[in-house]
Amino acid sequence: MKRLFFTLTISFFLVYGCGLGTSAFTDAVLDGASNLNRGKTEKALKDFNRAIEIDPAHQDGYLGRADTLNAMGLYEESLEDYNKALEIKPSMAKAYVNRAIAYSHLGQYEKAIADYEKGLELDPEIDDKPSFFKRLFSNDPNTVKGIREHLEFLKQKVKDS
């Protein structure tokens, strides 16, 4: 799954820029995505910090750093960056879905449910796209769940409590 996401990410940027003449910001984001997908979270964190220093008005640096913090288990810390990314671009479904993962890890299930629903509202097909976030689900670490399945799991968990 990680290789597929990495391959798709690199392919996208090769097609749209052939890797030539990319900005320092884009380089930092690509480096961060590559390092995150290879499990090199400390390097990814540095790359996304660099991207934010270069262009603090662009959401991708914050989203990447939030995803990295999420992958590192720093869920509270990731929320600030997800919020900043959504402040810059409120229509970013991926940020809602990934923030929901952090909320889920923190036991804030109602917030997770609201974010999953918002993400699916903004992009109904987001559940079908390959993405690294599937490895972040922790409620059942032996099962890779999709967004809709995890959403139903959380709704049942809230109902049962």
Contacts in CASP RR format, 6 or more apart in sequence:
PFRMAT RR
TARGET T0000
AUTHOR 0000-0000-0000
METHOD contacts of the structure
MODEL  1
MKRLFFTLTISFFLVYGCGLGTSAFTDAVLDGASNLNRGKTEKALKDFNR
AIEIDPAHQDGYLGRADTLNAMGLYEESLEDYNKALEIKPSMAKAYVNRA
IAYSHLGQYEKAIADYEKGLELDPEIDDKPSFFKRLFSNDPNTVKGIREH
LEFLKQKVKDS
1 130 0 8 1.000
1 132 0 8 1.000
1 134 0 8 1.000
1 135 0 8 1.000
1 144 0 8 1.000
2 37 0 8 1.000
2 38 0 8 1.000
2 132 0 8 1.000
2 135 0 8 1.000
3 37 0 8 1.000
4 130 0 8 1.000
5 37 0 8 1.000
5 130 0 8 1.000
5 131 0 8 1.000
5 132 0 8 1.000
6 33 0 8 1.000
6 34 0 8 1.000
6 37 0 8 1.000
6 38 0 8 1.000
8 130 0 8 1.000
9 30 0 8 1.000
9 33 0 8 1.000
9 34 0 8 1.000
9 37 0 8 1.000
10 30 0 8 1.000
10 34 0 8 1.000
13 19 0 8 1.000
13 22 0 8 1.000
13 26 0 8 1.000
13 30 0 8 1.000
22 30 0 8 1.000
23 54 0 8 1.000
24 54 0 8 1.000
25 51 0 8 1.000
25 54 0 8 1.000
25 55 0 8 1.000
25 58 0 8 1.000
28 47 0 8 1.000
28 48 0 8 1.000
28 50 0 8 1.000
28 51 0 8 1.000
28 54 0 8 1.000
28 61 0 8 1.000
29 47 0 8 1.000
29 48 0 8 1.000
29 51 0 8 1.000
29 60 0 8 1.000
29 61 0 8 1.000
29 64 0 8 1.000
31 43 0 8 1.000
31 44 0 8 1.000
31 47 0 8 1.000
31 50 0 8 1.000
32 43 0 8 1.000
32 44 0 8 1.000
32 47 0 8 1.000
32 48 0 8 1.000
32 51 0 8 1.000
32 64 0 8 1.000
32 68 0 8 1.000
33 44 0 8 1.000
33 64 0 8 1.000
35 41 0 8 1.000
35 43 0 8 1.000
35 44 0 8 1.000
35 47 0 8 1.000
36 44 0 8 1.000
36 64 0 8 1.000
36 67 0 8 1.000
36 68 0 8 1.000
36 71 0 8 1.000
36 132 0 8 1.000
37 132 0 8 1.000
39 71 0 8 1.000
41 68 0 8 1.000
41 71 0 8 1.000
41 72 0 8 1.000
44 64 0 8 1.000
44 68 0 8 1.000
45 65 0 8 1.000
45 68 0 8 1.000
45 69 0 8 1.000
45 72 0 8 1.000
48 61 0 8 1.000
48 62 0 8 1.000
48 64 0 8 1.000
48 65 0 8 1.000
48 68 0 8 1.000
49 65 0 8 1.000
51 58 0 8 1.000
51 60 0 8 1.000
51 61 0 8 1.000
51 64 0 8 1.000
51 65 0 8 1.000
52 61 0 8 1.000
52 62 0 8 1.000
52 65 0 8 1.000
55 61 0 8 1.000
57 88 0 8 1.000
58 88 0 8 1.000
59 84 0 8 1.000
59 85 0 8 1.000
59 86 0 8 1.000
59 88 0 8 1.000
59 89 0 8 1.000
59 92 0 8 1.000
59 95 0 8 1.000
60 85 0 8 1.000
61 85 0 8 1.000
62 81 0 8 1.000
62 82 0 8 1.000
62 84 0 8 1.000
62 85 0 8 1.000
62 88 0 8 1.000
63 81 0 8 1.000
63 82 0 8 1.000
63 85 0 8 1.000
63 92 0 8 1.000
63 94 0 8 1.000
63 95 0 8 1.000
63 98 0 8 1.000
64 81 0 8 1.000
65 81 0 8 1.000
66 78 0 8 1.000
66 79 0 8 1.000
66 80 0 8 1.000
66 81 0 8 1.000
66 82 0 8 1.000
66 85 0 8 1.000
66 95 0 8 1.000
66 98 0 8 1.000
66 99 0 8 1.000
66 102 0 8 1.000
67 78 0 8 1.000
67 98 0 8 1.000
67 132 0 8 1.000
67 133 0 8 1.000
69 75 0 8 1.000
69 77 0 8 1.000
69 78 0 8 1.000
69 81 0 8 1.000
70 78 0 8 1.000
70 98 0 8 1.000
70 101 0 8 1.000
70 102 0 8 1.000
70 105 0 8 1.000
70 133 0 8 1.000
70 136 0 8 1.000
71 132 0 8 1.000
71 135 0 8 1.000
71 136 0 8 1.000
73 105 0 8 1.000
75 102 0 8 1.000
75 103 0 8 1.000
75 105 0 8 1.000
75 106 0 8 1.000
76 102 0 8 1.000
76 106 0 8 1.000
78 99 0 8 1.000
78 102 0 8 1.000
79 99 0 8 1.000
79 102 0 8 1.000
79 103 0 8 1.000
82 95 0 8 1.000
82 98 0 8 1.000
82 99 0 8 1.000
82 102 0 8 1.000
83 99 0 8 1.000
85 92 0 8 1.000
85 95 0 8 1.000
86 92 0 8 1.000
86 95 0 8 1.000
86 96 0 8 1.000
86 99 0 8 1.000
89 95 0 8 1.000
91 122 0 8 1.000
92 122 0 8 1.000
93 118 0 8 1.000
93 119 0 8 1.000
93 120 0 8 1.000
93 122 0 8 1.000
93 123 0 8 1.000
93 126 0 8 1.000
94 119 0 8 1.000
94 123 0 8 1.000
94 126 0 8 1.000
94 131 0 8 1.000
96 115 0 8 1.000
96 116 0 8 1.000
96 118 0 8 1.000
96 119 0 8 1.000
96 122 0 8 1.000
97 115 0 8 1.000
97 116 0 8 1.000
97 119 0 8 1.000
97 120 0 8 1.000
97 126 0 8 1.000
97 133 0 8 1.000
97 147 0 8 1.000
98 133 0 8 1.000
98 136 0 8 1.000
99 115 0 8 1.000
100 111 0 8 1.000
100 112 0 8 1.000
100 113 0 8 1.000
100 114 0 8 1.000
100 115 0 8 1.000
100 116 0 8 1.000
100 119 0 8 1.000
101 112 0 8 1.000
101 133 0 8 1.000
101 136 0 8 1.000
101 137 0 8 1.000
103 109 0 8 1.000
103 111 0 8 1.000
103 112 0 8 1.000
103 115 0 8 1.000
104 112 0 8 1.000
104 137 0 8 1.000
104 138 0 8 1.000
104 139 0 8 1.000
104 150 0 8 1.000
104 154 0 8 1.000
105 136 0 8 1.000
105 138 0 8 1.000
109 154 0 8 1.000
109 157 0 8 1.000
109 158 0 8 1.000
110 158 0 8 1.000
112 154 0 8 1.000
113 151 0 8 1.000
113 154 0 8 1.000
113 155 0 8 1.000
113 158 0 8 1.000
116 147 0 8 1.000
116 150 0 8 1.000
116 151 0 8 1.000
116 154 0 8 1.000
117 151 0 8 1.000
119 126 0 8 1.000
120 126 0 8 1.000
120 127 0 8 1.000
120 147 0 8 1.000
120 148 0 8 1.000
120 151 0 8 1.000
126 147 0 8 1.000
127 146 0 8 1.000
127 147 0 8 1.000
127 148 0 8 1.000
134 144 0 8 1.000
134 145 0 8 1.000
134 146 0 8 1.000
135 144 0 8 1.000
137 143 0 8 1.000
137 144 0 8 1.000
137 145 0 8 1.000
137 146 0 8 1.000
137 150 0 8 1.000
139 150 0 8 1.000
139 153 0 8 1.000
139 157 0 8 1.000
145 153 0 8 1.000
END
